[in-house]
Amino acid sequence: MSEPGENQLPPPEEQSVKAIGQLHAAHARNATRLEKCVERLTRQAGTPAFLLCLTSLVLCWIALNVALPLTGREPFDAAPFPWLQGALALSAFYVVILILTTQLRDDQLSSLRDQLTLELAILSEQKSAKIIALLEELRRDDPALSNRPDDHARTLSNQADTQKVLDALEEDQVHQ
């Protein structure tokens, strides 16, 4: 048996988990009824039950059209089953549209997460640079510490120029 609170996250991690949950909840809240319906249909179309149902319908369609002439009746869709082919093609078209629509909404959420990650990375870089600068200042100001200039620490104490980094990334993309 686990101790009470043993499975609880420390406050910073718990705050991060809550923030991500809030991002997802806000994204879900902002979905229109139609978008929610499309997502529900897409989830259902991706299940084994849907595959089994669709396969059963196709087999029944074919069996019925093959069996009707044996009973002296005219098949409503004789082989090679043009109506079945049309229905399956139309169904495939709709499934593709459902998937693309759902993917577009997922991409919007992914874009928000990417933006959040980027902003946090820039903020972390700024904080790290400030910490290094303060440590260097402490080293210089504390008479108990020997003054050893560190060019690498001095370089790291400067915040990155995000525009220069972006330009370098774009230049690298051009040369690839």
N, C-alpha and C positions, 0 to 999 in steps of 0.2 A: 504494500500500500504506500502511496506517495504522501509526502508531507504536505500540509496545506500551503499553497502558494508555490510549491516546487515547480509547477508547470507554467507559472506566470512569467511573462517577459519583463526584463528590466524596463524602467520608464522610457528611455530613448527608443528602444526597439518597439515597445508597445505603441508609442506615439507614431512611429513610422508606419506600422501596420494599420493603425487607425486612419492615417492620412491617405494611404493607398486605398483602403476600403471606402473612404469618403469620395475619392476620385472616381472609383468604379460606381458607387451609389449615385453620384451626381450624373454620371454618364447615362446610367439606366433611367434615372428620373427624367432626363431631358429627351428621352426617346418618345416619339409620337406613337399613337396607337397602331398606326400602320407599320411603323418600324418594329414595334414589339411583335406584331402578328407575323411579319416576315421572318424575324429571328426565330420565333416559335416553329414556324413551318420548316425553316432550314434545319433546325435541330431535329425535328421529326423525320425529315427526309434523309438524315444521316444515320438513322438507326437500323439495326438488323431487322427489326419488325417491319419497317417500311420496305426493305429489300424483299423480305419474305412475302409480304402482301402484294407487291408489284409482280413478283414472279408467279404467285398463285393466280393473279388476275390474267396475266398473259397466257399461262398454261390452260386456264379455264376457257379463255377466248378461243384459243387454237383448238382445244378438245371439242368445244361446242360446234365450231364451224366444220370440223372434220366429221363429227357424229351426225349432224343434221342431214346430210345426204344419205346416210345409212338408214334413216327413218323415212326417207322419201320427201324430205323438206328441202327447201332451197337455203343454202348457207347465207347469212347476212354479210359475211366477209370471207369469201373463198380465198384459198391459197393463191398467191403469196401474201394474203392478208393486208391489202393496201390501207384499210381503215385502221388496223392495229398499228401499222408502221407510222401513219400520220399521227395517231394519238400518242405513240411513244416519242416521236420527234417533237411534238408540241409540249409534252411533259418534260422532255429534256431541256427544251428552250426555257420553260418556266423555272426549272430547277437551277439552271445556270443564272438566270436573273435573280433568283432568291439568294444564291450563294454570293453573287457579286454585290448585291445590296447589303447583305450582312457583312461582307468583307469591308465594304466602304465604311460602315459604322465602326467596325473593329479597328480599322486604320486610323479613324479619328481619335479613338481612345489611345492607340499606340503612339500617335503623334503627341498627345498630351503628356504621356509618360516620358517620351523622349525629351520633350521640352523641359519637364520637371527634372529629369536626370541631368540634362545639360546645365540648367540653372544651378542645381545643387553642386555639380562638379566645379563650376566657376566660383561659386561661393566658397567651397572647400579650398580651392586653390588660393583664393584671396586670404582666407583665414590662415592657411599654412604659411603663406608669405609673411603675414603679420606676426605670427608666432616666431618665425625664424628671425625677423627683424628685431623683435623684442628681446630674444635670447642673445642676439649679437650686441644689442645695446646694453643688456645686463652684463655681458662678458666684458665689454669695454669699460663700464662704469664701476664694476665691483673690484676694489683694490685687492681682494683676496684671490681673485682669479688672474692667471697670467694672461697678458694680452697677446693672443696669437691671431693675427689677421687670417681670415679664411675667405679666399676669393670665391670659392664654391658657395659657401653660406651667404656671402654678400649677393651673389647672382640669384640664389634661390629666394632671397628676401624681397626681390622685386616681383610684383605681380605680373603675370603673363599678359601680353598684349593680344587679346583675343582676335583682333582684326588681323594682326600679322600671322597668327596661327591659322586662321581661316584662309588667308591668302596663300600660305604655304600648302595647305591641304588642297586647295583648288589647283595650284600649280602642279602639285604631284599627280592629281587626277588627269591633267592635260597630258602629262608625260607618260602615262601608263597606256 
